[in-house]
Amino acid sequence: MYYCEICKKPADKHHIIFKSEGGQDFPLNFKYLCPEHHRGRIGPHKNEKINLIYRIEMQEKLYELLPLEFYTLDKLSLLLDINPNHMKRILNSLKRYKEGYKTSEVIFKLMGNNSYTEESLIEFSLCAIEL
């Protein structure tokens, strides 16, 4: 059984990058949340700011986990805890250089072909103030 990372109640698995956005099944894309922190008004499905915060956190963790410029398929599979065949499908559309796959391109792909920054969060907060 999983427990909410916020309040420790029984939890569901939340995909930070939704499957409909190209999110993959791997540990860094999961956050365990109780129903209130998952689908309630303070959860990522109803609160865009929380959703954005979780995405920025995930992207930062990916950059920390993958500090080199290039990685082989096998190394990515090992570091990200993704089945090698599944990793191969994820990387299928990316260019493979002689050194391996470019980290920035891999992370962009894992983030649903998006990039999230602290500036995104500031812009979001400023837009919310204007409303």
DRENDO-1510 file (C-alpha; in Angstrom, 1 decimal, always signed):
<recs>
REC; n; res; u; v; w
REC; 1; MET; +0.0; +0.0; +0.0 .
REC; 2; TYR; +1.1; +3.5; -0.8 .
REC; 3; TYR; +0.8; +6.5; +1.4 .
REC; 4; CYS; +0.3; +10.2; +0.5 .
REC; 5; GLU; +3.6; +12.1; +0.3 .
REC; 6; ILE; +1.8; +15.1; +2.0 .
REC; 7; CYS; -0.5; +13.7; +4.7 .
REC; 8; LYS; +0.4; +10.0; +5.0 .
REC; 9; LYS; -3.1; +8.8; +4.3 .
REC; 10; PRO; -3.6; +5.8; +1.9 .
REC; 11; ALA; -2.7; +7.0; -1.6 .
REC; 12; ASP; -3.1; +6.6; -5.4 .
REC; 13; LYS; -0.3; +6.8; -7.9 .
REC; 14; HIS; -0.4; +10.2; -9.7 .
REC; 15; HIS; +1.4; +10.6; -13.0 .
REC; 16; ILE; +3.2; +14.0; -12.9 .
REC; 17; ILE; +3.3; +14.2; -16.6 .
REC; 18; PHE; -0.1; +12.7; -17.5 .
REC; 19; LYS; -0.2; +9.7; -19.8 .
REC; 20; SER; -2.3; +11.8; -22.2 .
REC; 21; GLU; +0.6; +14.2; -22.5 .
REC; 22; GLY; +3.1; +11.5; -23.2 .
REC; 23; GLY; +4.0; +10.8; -19.6 .
REC; 24; GLN; +5.7; +7.5; -19.0 .
REC; 25; ASP; +5.5; +4.8; -16.3 .
REC; 26; PHE; +8.7; +5.2; -14.3 .
REC; 27; PRO; +9.4; +6.1; -10.7 .
REC; 28; LEU; +10.3; +9.8; -11.1 .
REC; 29; ASN; +7.0; +10.4; -12.9 .
REC; 30; PHE; +5.0; +9.2; -9.9 .
REC; 31; LYS; +3.8; +11.0; -6.9 .
REC; 32; TYR; +1.7; +9.2; -4.3 .
REC; 33; LEU; -1.3; +11.2; -3.2 .
REC; 34; CYS; -4.4; +10.7; -1.2 .
REC; 35; PRO; -7.8; +11.5; -3.0 .
REC; 36; GLU; -7.8; +15.0; -1.6 .
REC; 37; HIS; -4.2; +15.8; -2.5 .
REC; 38; HIS; -4.7; +14.1; -5.9 .
REC; 39; ARG; -8.0; +15.1; -7.3 .
REC; 40; GLY; -9.3; +17.6; -4.7 .
REC; 41; ARG; -9.1; +21.4; -5.0 .
REC; 42; ILE; -5.5; +21.3; -3.6 .
REC; 43; GLY; -4.4; +18.6; -5.9 .
REC; 44; PRO; -2.6; +18.8; -9.3 .
REC; 45; HIS; -5.8; +18.0; -11.3 .
REC; 46; LYS; -7.6; +21.0; -10.1 .
REC; 47; ASN; -4.8; +23.4; -9.1 .
REC; 48; GLU; -2.5; +24.4; -12.0 .
REC; 49; LYS; +0.1; +25.9; -9.6 .
REC; 50; ILE; +0.5; +22.6; -7.7 .
REC; 51; ASN; +0.7; +20.8; -11.1 .
REC; 52; LEU; +3.4; +23.1; -12.3 .
REC; 53; ILE; +5.4; +22.8; -9.0 .
REC; 54; TYR; +5.3; +19.0; -9.3 .
REC; 55; ARG; +6.5; +19.2; -12.9 .
REC; 56; ILE; +9.4; +21.6; -12.1 .
REC; 57; GLU; +10.4; +19.3; -9.2 .
REC; 58; MET; +10.4; +16.3; -11.5 .
REC; 59; GLN; +12.5; +18.0; -14.2 .
REC; 60; GLU; +15.0; +19.2; -11.6 .
REC; 61; LYS; +15.3; +15.6; -10.3 .
REC; 62; LEU; +15.9; +14.4; -13.8 .
REC; 63; TYR; +18.7; +16.9; -14.4 .
REC; 64; GLU; +20.3; +15.9; -11.0 .
REC; 65; LEU; +20.1; +12.2; -11.9 .
REC; 66; LEU; +21.5; +12.7; -15.4 .
REC; 67; PRO; +24.4; +15.2; -15.0 .
REC; 68; LEU; +26.3; +14.1; -18.1 .
REC; 69; GLU; +25.7; +15.4; -21.6 .
REC; 70; PHE; +25.1; +12.0; -23.2 .
REC; 71; TYR; +23.9; +8.5; -22.0 .
REC; 72; THR; +23.5; +5.1; -23.7 .
REC; 73; LEU; +20.1; +3.4; -23.8 .
REC; 74; ASP; +21.3; +0.8; -21.2 .
REC; 75; LYS; +22.6; +3.5; -18.8 .
REC; 76; LEU; +19.4; +5.5; -19.1 .
REC; 77; SER; +17.3; +2.4; -18.5 .
REC; 78; LEU; +19.3; +1.6; -15.4 .
REC; 79; LEU; +19.4; +5.1; -14.0 .
REC; 80; LEU; +15.7; +5.8; -14.6 .
REC; 81; ASP; +14.5; +2.3; -13.7 .
REC; 82; ILE; +12.8; +1.8; -17.0 .
REC; 83; ASN; +12.6; -1.5; -18.8 .
REC; 84; PRO; +15.1; -1.5; -21.7 .
REC; 85; ASN; +12.5; -2.3; -24.3 .
REC; 86; HIS; +10.2; +0.5; -23.0 .
REC; 87; MET; +13.2; +2.9; -22.9 .
REC; 88; LYS; +14.0; +2.0; -26.5 .
REC; 89; ARG; +10.4; +3.0; -27.5 .
REC; 90; ILE; +10.7; +6.3; -25.6 .
REC; 91; LEU; +14.0; +7.1; -27.3 .
REC; 92; ASN; +12.9; +5.9; -30.8 .
REC; 93; SER; +12.2; +9.4; -32.1 .
REC; 94; LEU; +15.4; +10.9; -30.7 .
REC; 95; LYS; +18.7; +11.2; -32.5 .
REC; 96; ARG; +21.4; +8.8; -31.3 .
REC; 97; TYR; +24.8; +10.4; -31.4 .
REC; 98; LYS; +28.0; +8.4; -31.3 .
REC; 99; GLU; +28.3; +9.2; -27.6 .
REC; 100; GLY; +24.6; +8.2; -26.9 .
REC; 101; TYR; +21.4; +10.1; -26.5 .
REC; 102; LYS; +21.6; +13.8; -25.5 .
REC; 103; THR; +20.4; +14.3; -22.0 .
REC; 104; SER; +18.5; +17.5; -22.7 .
REC; 105; GLU; +16.5; +15.8; -25.4 .
REC; 106; VAL; +15.8; +12.8; -23.3 .
REC; 107; ILE; +14.5; +15.0; -20.4 .
REC; 108; PHE; +12.4; +17.1; -22.8 .
REC; 109; LYS; +10.9; +13.8; -24.1 .
REC; 110; LEU; +10.2; +12.5; -20.6 .
REC; 111; MET; +8.6; +15.8; -19.7 .
REC; 112; GLY; +6.0; +15.3; -22.4 .
REC; 113; ASN; +7.9; +17.4; -25.0 .
REC; 114; ASN; +7.8; +20.4; -22.7 .
REC; 115; SER; +10.3; +22.3; -20.5 .
REC; 116; TYR; +9.3; +23.8; -17.2 .
REC; 117; THR; +11.2; +26.6; -15.4 .
REC; 118; GLU; +10.9; +28.7; -12.2 .
REC; 119; GLU; +10.0; +31.6; -14.6 .
REC; 120; SER; +7.0; +29.6; -15.7 .
REC; 121; LEU; +5.9; +29.5; -12.0 .
REC; 122; ILE; +6.5; +33.2; -11.6 .
REC; 123; GLU; +4.5; +34.0; -14.8 .
REC; 124; PHE; +1.7; +31.7; -13.6 .
REC; 125; SER; +1.6; +33.5; -10.2 .
REC; 126; LEU; +1.6; +36.9; -11.9 .
REC; 127; CYS; -1.3; +35.9; -14.1 .
REC; 128; ALA; -3.2; +34.6; -11.1 .
REC; 129; ILE; -2.7; +38.0; -9.3 .
REC; 130; GLU; -4.1; +39.9; -12.4 .
REC; 131; LEU; -7.3; +37.8; -12.3 .
</recs>
